[in-house]
Structure formats: C-alpha cells, structure tokens
Amino acid sequence: MELIARGRDADVYALDGARVLRRYRDGAPTRLEARLMTHLAACGYPVPQVHEVTDTDLVLERLTRPTMTEALGRTPWRVGAFGRMPGGLHDRLHDRLHAIPAPSWLPARFPAAGAGAGQGRVPHLDLHPSNVITTAAGPVVIDWRNAAAGDPAADLAMTLVTVGSAEVPGPAARFGRGLLLRAARRGSGTDPGPRLQEPIAAKLADPDLTPREAAWPHARLDAPVNS
C-alpha cells in the first residue's frame, strides 16, 4: 500500500483510486467514529463515505482535492473566504434550524448546561484547516476521532485555540493566521467566548507543546471572553 499521508495519530494509505485506509498507530474507537460519520452523512453533513471498519482501520472514500491548509498556501489572498469556511461548517452542525442532535450513544465532552445523555450537538473538536478537504462539490470534514456530544461554543473555541497555537513561520504568516481566526469567528453564529478557557487550559496542559505553540493560548489564559 502507498502511504499518502501521516497525521498526529494515524497513517493514511491509498487502496485504489476511490478508497483509502486510515490506520491508527495507537488504537482508536474506530467503530464509534465510523458509526458517527454514517450518522452525520445520513443527516446531510459532508463527511467521507465509510466502506469498512475494523478495530484499528477505517476504509474511507478517497478525497483527492487539497486540504484547506494546502489551498490556503497556494492562494493566500483568499484567507478571508477560507477563514469563514470553518465557521460555516460549524454552523451546519449546530445552527438552530438545521442542527444535528447528538445521538445517545456518543460520549459527552464540554456538555452544555443542563444537557444529559443524547442531548446537545456534535462538536467535532478538531475542526481546523487540515481536517477540511476542499472538493469540487464543497468542503468535506475528516477525522472525527475527537468528536463528542456537547456545547457548540466549545467546538468553535477549540478551533480557535488549535489554529491560534499552531506554529507558523514569520510575521507575514502570523498576520495571515490572525486574519484567518477573525474570519472564522465572524463566519459563525456561535459565540465561542464563554467556552474559550477550557480548550486553552487543555492545550497548555499538553506536555509536547513547544514554547512558540504555547504563546497564543498563554496570552489569552484567564483573559476576558472577547479577547
């Protein structure tokens, strides 16, 4: 099999022109992830088609277009449009008219106040530009390993913290990241401010975090919600 991508937790191999195999290196709840993607697809949310699943592997639809990160690198002048994309994808999961309810079998994380099992929405909790594939039919969201039942505000807050803490080279790239963050926040109808401190604390607790990666969340630790 041809290795075509290597992520933080998994390796991705090409099986043929239409399918890839995603293999987790340390084990993962693959059956839960596959079940959730099937649920989301049935609700009309853009996710890869699930073909097969085992305890370690997922066989998924192959998406050959670039990730949002790659597309942004090729056309950086479109940073505003790309920045609004995660906010729009977030709202497709969570807005009041079309929100996808969390199924009762999905574990909870960052629960909304008063929400019990099977309540709340389906935060992806890792919805950053490298997990969005820009296909001809529109953006498709991959890597649902961290998804849980919970508060939509925590989902957008996690996106901001993940993108904000990413190490980028040089002042021009950091300026572009700032534009991306502002566009993502404006592109969603959800206010992430009330849940921002929890992802910041989780990020800062990561023992592998470098000083440069820690700079953005550390500057916002215990800051007012609109900072």
C-alpha positions in Angstrom: 0.0 0.0 0.0 1.2 3.5 -0.8 1.5 5.8 2.2 -0.1 9.1 1.2 -0.5 11.0 4.5 0.8 10.8 8.0 -1.1 12.6 10.8 -0.7 13.0 14.5 -2.5 9.7 15.3 -2.9 7.8 12.1 -1.3 6.9 8.7 -3.4 7.0 5.5 -2.7 4.6 2.6 -4.1 4.6 -0.9 -6.0 1.4 -1.7 -7.1 2.4 -5.1 -8.5 5.5 -6.9 -11.7 5.6 -4.8 -10.7 4.3 -1.3 -8.1 5.0 1.4 -7.2 3.0 4.5 -6.8 5.1 7.7 -4.8 3.1 10.3 -4.4 4.4 13.8 -1.0 3.8 15.3 -2.1 3.6 19.0 -5.6 2.2 18.6 -8.7 4.3 18.5 -12.5 3.9 18.8 -12.8 3.3 15.0 -16.2 1.7 15.2 -17.6 4.7 17.1 -16.0 7.1 14.6 -17.4 5.1 11.6 -20.9 5.0 13.3 -20.8 8.8 13.8 -19.7 9.5 10.2 -22.5 7.3 9.0 -25.0 9.2 11.2 -23.7 12.6 10.0 -23.9 11.5 6.4 -27.5 10.4 6.8 -28.2 13.9 8.2 -26.7 15.5 5.2 -23.4 16.6 6.6 -20.3 16.4 4.4 -18.1 13.6 5.6 -16.2 10.8 3.7 -18.2 7.7 2.9 -17.4 4.7 5.2 -16.7 1.5 3.3 -15.3 -0.8 6.0 -14.2 -0.7 9.6 -12.1 -2.9 11.9 -10.7 -2.4 15.4 -7.7 -0.5 14.0 -8.6 0.6 10.5 -11.2 2.6 8.6 -11.6 2.2 4.8 -13.0 5.5 3.6 -13.9 7.4 0.4 -10.7 8.8 -1.2 -10.9 12.6 -1.5 -8.2 13.8 -3.8 -8.5 17.6 -3.6 -6.3 19.6 -1.3 -6.9 20.3 2.3 -7.9 23.8 3.3 -4.3 24.3 4.6 -2.8 23.4 1.2 -5.3 25.5 -0.7 -4.6 28.5 1.6 -0.9 28.1 0.9 -1.5 28.2 -2.8 -3.9 31.2 -2.7 -3.2 33.2 0.5 -5.1 36.2 -0.8 -8.3 34.1 -0.1 -7.7 34.0 3.6 -11.0 35.7 4.4 -13.0 33.2 2.4 -11.1 30.3 3.8 -11.4 31.6 7.3 -15.2 31.8 7.0 -15.3 28.1 5.9 -14.8 26.5 9.3 -17.4 28.9 10.8 -19.9 27.8 8.1 -19.1 24.2 8.7 -19.6 24.7 12.4 -23.0 26.3 11.9 -24.1 23.4 9.6 -23.6 21.1 12.6 -25.0 23.4 15.2 -27.4 26.2 14.0 -30.9 26.1 15.4 -32.7 25.4 12.1 -30.6 22.5 10.9 -28.6 21.4 14.0 -27.7 17.7 14.1 -28.6 16.3 17.6 -26.1 14.2 19.4 -27.1 10.5 19.4 -27.5 8.9 22.8 -24.5 6.6 22.2 -22.0 9.4 21.7 -19.8 10.1 24.7 -20.0 13.7 26.1 -17.3 16.3 26.4 -17.8 20.0 27.1 -21.5 19.4 27.8 -23.9 22.4 27.5 -25.5 23.5 30.8 -28.3 21.1 31.7 -27.6 18.7 28.9 -27.9 15.0 29.6 -27.1 11.9 27.5 -28.2 12.2 24.0 -28.7 16.0 24.3 -26.6 18.8 22.9 -24.9 18.8 19.5 -22.0 17.0 17.9 -18.8 19.1 18.3 -16.0 17.9 16.0 -13.4 19.3 18.5 -10.6 19.2 15.9 -12.1 21.3 13.1 -9.1 23.0 11.7 -7.9 23.7 8.1 -6.0 20.4 7.7 -9.2 18.5 8.5 -11.2 20.2 5.8 -10.9 18.8 2.2 -11.9 21.4 -0.5 -13.6 19.1 -3.0 -15.3 20.3 -6.2 -18.7 19.6 -4.5 -17.7 21.7 -1.5 -15.8 21.2 1.8 -15.7 17.8 3.4 -14.8 17.3 7.1 -12.5 14.4 8.0 -11.0 12.9 11.2 -13.9 12.6 13.7 -11.9 10.8 16.3 -12.3 13.5 19.0 -16.0 14.3 18.3 -18.3 14.2 21.3 -21.8 15.3 22.4 -21.5 18.8 23.8 -21.7 22.5 23.6 -21.3 24.1 20.1 -19.4 27.1 21.7 -16.7 24.7 22.8 -16.3 23.4 19.2 -15.6 26.8 17.8 -13.4 27.7 20.8 -11.4 24.5 20.2 -10.9 25.5 16.5 -9.6 29.0 17.5 -7.2 27.5 20.1 -5.9 24.9 17.7 -5.3 27.3 14.8 -4.0 30.1 17.2 -1.5 27.8 18.8 -0.1 26.4 15.5 3.5 27.3 14.9 3.7 29.4 11.8 6.9 30.8 10.2 7.5 34.5 10.1 5.4 37.7 10.7 3.5 37.5 7.4 2.2 34.0 8.2 1.3 35.1 11.7 -0.6 38.1 10.3 -2.4 35.8 7.9 -3.3 33.5 10.8 -4.8 36.4 12.7 -7.0 37.2 9.7 -8.0 33.6 9.5 -9.0 33.5 13.1 -11.1 36.7 12.9 -12.8 35.4 9.7 -13.6 32.0 11.4 -15.1 33.8 14.4 -17.1 36.2 12.3 -18.2 33.3 10.0 -20.2 31.5 12.7 -23.3 32.5 14.5 -22.0 30.9 17.7 -20.1 32.9 20.4 -17.1 30.8 21.5 -16.0 33.2 24.2 -17.8 31.6 27.2 -16.0 28.2 26.5 -12.6 29.5 25.4 -10.8 28.9 28.6 -11.4 25.2 28.7 -9.6 24.4 25.4 -6.9 26.9 26.3 -6.2 25.0 29.6 -6.3 21.7 27.8 -3.8 22.9 25.2 -1.4 24.3 27.8 -1.5 21.0 29.7 -0.1 19.2 26.6 3.4 18.1 27.6 4.5 18.2 24.0 3.6 21.8 23.4 6.5 24.0 22.3 7.1 27.5 23.7 6.1 29.0 20.4 2.9 27.0 20.3 2.1 28.0 23.9 2.5 31.7 23.2 -1.0 32.3 21.7 -3.1 30.4 24.3 -0.9 31.6 27.2 -1.6 35.2 26.2 -5.3 34.5 26.4 -5.4 32.5 29.6 -7.9 34.0 32.0 -8.5 36.9 29.6 -11.9 38.4 29.1 -14.1 36.4 26.8 -13.9 38.9 24.0 -10.1 39.0 23.8 
